Amino acid sequence: MTEAPVRSGDQAGDPRPRLLVMAWSPLRSDARVLRQISLLADRYAVTTLGYGEAPEGVVEHLRIPDAVVHWHKDRRLLALRRFERAYLDAPVTRAARALLDAAGQGRPPFDVVIANDADTLPLALDLAPAGGVHLDLHEYASRQSEESWRWRLFVAPYYRWLLRRHGSRAASVSTVGRWLAREYRREFGLECSVVPNAAPYADLAPTPVGSPLRLVHSGLARRGRSLHVMVDAVRATRREVSLDLYLMPNDPAYLEELRESTRDLPQVRFHEPVPPNQLREVLAAGDLGVFVLPPVNFNYRFTLPNKFFDFVQARLGIIVGPSPEMADLVREHGLGVVLDDFTSASLAATLDGLTDAQVVAFKGAAHAAAHELSAQEQVRGWADAVDALAERARTPR
């Protein structure tokens, strides 16, 4: 059943250009999409298409029913390489098209569409917005789960087809980091601007270093994230530390395993997830943000996640594994420590060797870099791209 669109205000009399933001995610918890909306909602009449309740600041929300699983595709069609039919028949494509058809009756086309991730692109292009489509790629689409042979065999070819067939039709493209941009250029000929997952500037100051040293981590509770590396390091270190985890329960079984493994570690504390707009203040009670992600696939190897920028805005020192995107920023700004490898032994040894004076310096470096690494500075690429397309929509051809 198609849900009725949620509308606000007098759209008929709204003089602003019409912008559609599409994402197959729960929009209220998708930090990257929320930043797009926050950046553009003052100057554009923003309609959103995605899951969950309407985000703040939009004039209209087209809600995909929760029962529609966004990644479901016909396996037989994928195996037969009938990719276009697999896309058109996907439940999310059908549901989204029905919502768009119902909402668009009697109205002019959108001026600009932001298509978040490759899966939304063909449908966005079909809408033929007057200014064009901006494609924002949150991950490296064709290598997201390459550690799985089934994914490599059946799903990766679909994404390669999608980007080769439709990627060049996007008027502009962005992605989250320099390494992903290079690979998109090499494999698909796409010229991507880089818009990191930077968090909004937070007017905070570094807190004194705690005793015990306070480690924090926020994010997804997924087995592939290897969160046990942090737990094992806490167990192995000789230093007095605490570890506070703010985890989304994406994999409840894994989260419960993790809890069970810490029954003898009272210094490891599990918390409910925190909304993005409150996270920096919560994390600011810590000393060091930790993210050690073994590179089991291409995206993990070159990750530059929301949490990295949340740590900066919380004025924390940062400890990461040798992941190139994060390591480059840690070294450039003196934010913390890049481990030699992705093991708990390396993390424990680093914790053993840190002095309070070093942690103070790391937190001070985060404070010094907070403006430069904030969303206000880093997401201008979206505004430039969308403004250019909106101008094209206004210009007679």
N, C-alpha and C positions, 0 to 999 in steps of 0.2 A: 504494500500500500504506500502510495506517494504521500509524503507529509506536506501540508500547506506551508508556503513560505512565510517566514516571520518578517514583517515590514515595520519600519518606523518612519515617522515624519512624512512630509509632503514631497514624495519623489517626483511627481509631475512638475512641480515648480522649482526643483533643485537645479541650479544652473551649473553645477560642477560636472566635470567629465565622469562618465560611468565606468567604474573599474570593477571587474570580477576577479576575485581571488579564489582559486580552486586548489583543494588539497584533500587527499583521501586519508584524513587523520581527524581525531577529535580536536577541533580547532582551539578550544579554550585551553588545552594543555600542550599545544604545539608552539613552542617558544619562537621558532623562526617565523612562522606564519603570523603570530601575534605582533612581531616586530614590523612586518610588512604593513599590517593594518594600522598600527600605531603611527608609523612614519607617514602614511598616505591619507588617512581618514579625514584630516582637516581640509585637504584640497580636492579630494575625490569622493564621489558618492559610491561607497564600497558595498558591493554585494559579495557574500561568501557562499561557497558551495563545499560542504564537507560534513563531517560527523559531529554530533553533540549539539549543545545549546549555542545560540548565537553569540559570537564574541562581541565585546563592547566596541562601540564606535561605528558599527555597520548600519546601513539603511535597510538592508534586506539579507536574510539568511535562508539558504536552501539546504535543508537538513536531509542528508542521506539516512534512511532508516538504519537503526542500529543492527538489525538482523542481517543486513547486507554485508558480507565479508569482502573487504576490498581486494584481497589477493586471490580470491577464487577465480580460476580459469579452467576451461575444459582441457583436461590432460591429454585426451585423444587428439584434440586439435593442435596442441603444442607439440606432441610427438610427431604429427604429420606435417609440421612446419606450416600449418595454415594460420599464421599469426594474425592476419587482419580479421579473420572470422573469430578467432579466440578473443581479440580485443572487443569487437562489436558485441559478442555474446556474453561477455563478462557481466555478472550481476551488477557490479558497481557502475559500469558504463550504461547499462540499461536504466538503472535507477536515476543516475545523474542526468541522462538525456531527458527522461520524463519530467524531472523537476525543472530543467531549463526550458523545455517546450511549454510547460504550463505557465511559468513565470514570464516568458517572453512574448506571449500573445499580445499583439497590438502595440508593442514597444519597439523602439529602434534598437539596433545592435549595440553591444557594449563598445565603448571607445577603446579600451585596453583590457587584456586578460593577463593575469599572472597565473601560469600553470606551474604548480609546485610538484616537482618530480616527474619523471618521464611518463608515468602511467596516465597523467591527466592531459598530456600534450595533444594527441590526435583529436580528442573531443574539443579542446580549447581552439584548435585550428578550424574545426568544423563550424564554430560559431562565427568565424570571419569578422572579428572585431575591426572597427574602422581603422584603428592605429596599428594593430598587430598584437602578437602574443609575446610576452616575455617568459622564458622558461627558466625556472630556478631549480637547480639540481642539488638536492640535499646530500646525496651520496653519489658514489660511482655506480651507476645503475646496473651495468652489465657484470659487476663483480661483487655484488652485495653479500652473497652467501656462498662464495666459491669454495669454501671448505667442504661443502656438501656435493658429492658426485651427482646426485639427482638434480640439484639446482644447476650445476654446470651443464648437464646433459639436456635438460628440458626447458629451464627458465632463462638461462643466460642468452641462448640464441634468440629468444623472443625480444629481450631488451636490446640486443645488438641490432635486430631488424627494426625495432621501433625508432631507435636513434638515427640509424642510417636512412630510414625512409622519411622520417618526419623532423629530425633535429634541425636540419638546415632551413626548414620552413619557419622556424621561430625567428622573430625579428631581432631578438637579443637574448642572450643566455648568461646566467651567472651560476657560480658554484661556491662551495664553502672554503676552499683553500687552494694554494698555488699548485700543489702537486696534483690534485684532481684536475685543475684547469689544464695543466700540461698534458695529462693523459687524455682528456677529452679532445684536445687539439690533435694529438698524435693518432688516436684511433678513429675519431669520427669527423675530424676537421672542424670542430666547433670552437669558436673563439669565445671563451667565457671570461667575464669580469669576475673578480673575487670579492665576495661579500661574506666575511666570517660570521660565525654565530655569536656575535658580540652582545653582551648584556647592557641594558641601560645604565647610564652613570648613576652611581649611588653615592650620596654625600655622607661618607663614613670615614672614620679614622682607624688606623691600626690599634688593636687592643694589646695590652701587655702580654708577654709570653706566659702561658700557664704552666703550672706544675701539678699534675703531670702534663707533658706536652700534648696538645689537643689536635688530633688528626680528624679530618672530616672528608666525607665523600657523598655525593648525591648522584642519582641517575637511575638507570634501569636495572632491575634484578633479573638478569639473564645469564644462563650458564656460560655462554660464550664470552661474557665480560670478565670471567676469572676473578671474581671478587674475593675468592678465598686467598688470593695472593696477599691482600692486605691483612686478612685475619691471621694467616700463617706468619707474617712478619711481626705482628703484634705479639704473637706467642713466642717468637724467637728473640726479639730485641731485649737487650739488657736495660734499656732506658725505660723509665716510667712514662707510659703513654696511655691515652684513651683514644678510642675510635668511635665516632658517631656517624651512623649510616642513615641517609634519607633516601629510601629506595621505592621506586614504583614496582608494584607486584606483578610484573609482566609474566614471570614464571613462578607461580606460587609454590610449586614443589621444590624448585631450587632455593627459593627464599627460605623455606622451612628447613631444608638441609643446612643452609648457612647458619640459621639460628641454632640448630641442634649442635653444630660444630663449635659454637661459642659458649656452651653451657658453663664451661669452666673458666670463662674469660669475662668477668663482670665489667671490665673496662671497655668491652665492645657493646655498644648500645644501638638498638634498632629503633627508628622513629618513623612515624607516618610521613608520606611525601608532603612536600610543602609547595603551594602555588608559586609559579615563577616570579610573581611580583613581590613575594615575601621572602624568597630564598636567600638573597644576599644578606639581609639582616640576621637571619637565623645562622647562616654559615659564619658570620663575622665573629661569633663567640669562639671560633676555633683559632688554630695557629697555622696549620699546614693543610692545604687541599691536596689529596692524593688521587692519582689516576694512573694505574699501571695496566695497560691493555695489551696482552700478547697479540702479535699481528697474524691472526689466523686467516685473515682475508685482506684484500687490497684496501678496503675502506677502514678496517681497524688499523692497518699499518700507517695510513695517512690521516688519521682522525684529528679533527680540531673541534671538539664538542662544545656545547653550551656551557658545560660545567667549568671548563678552563676559564672562560670569561667571567663566570659567576665567582670563581675563586679570586680573580683579580679585583672585582668590585667589592668583594667582602674583605679586601685588604689582607689576604692570606699569602704566606709563602706557598710554593707549589713544588710537589715532587711528581715527576712523570718518568715513564720508561723512555727509551730512545726512539720515540715516535717522531719522525722528522718535523711535522708541522708544529707540534707543541714544543719540541726541543728547541727549535729555532727561536721561538718567542721567549722561552725561559732564559736562554743564553743572551739574547739581544737586550732584554730588559733587566737581567739579573734577578729574576723572580724566585729562583730556588735551585733545585738539583735535578739534573738529568741522570738517571741510573744507567749503569753499564749494560744492563739487560732487563728482562721482564720478570725476574724471579723474586720470591719472597726473601731469599737470602741477601740479595742485593739491596732490597728495601730495608731490611733489618740492619744491615751493616751501615747504611746511610744514616738511619735514625740513631744508631749507637754513636756515630762520629759527629753529629751535629751539636753545635754549641748554641746557647740561648742568644748570644750576640749575632750569630749567623741568621737565626730565625728572625730576630729584630730587623736585620738588614733586608731580608727577603720581603717582610711585610712592608717595610718602608719603600722598597722598589715597586711593589704592587700599588702603593698609594701614589707614587710618582707617575706610574704608567696608566692610572685609572681613566684619565680623560682620553688619552690617545687610543686606548683599547676599548672604549665604550661604544655602544650602539650608535650614539649620536655622531661619532666620527666614522665608524666602520661601515654603516649601512647606506651611505650616500649613493652607492652604486645603484641601488634599487630606484631611488628618487630620480637619478639622472636618466636611467633607462625608461622608466614609466613616463616621465615628463616628455622625453623625446617622442615616444609613441603617441602620447596625447596630442602633442603638437602636430604630428603627422595626420592624426584624425581630423584636426581642425583645418588642415590645409587642403584646398580643392585639388583634385588630381586631373 
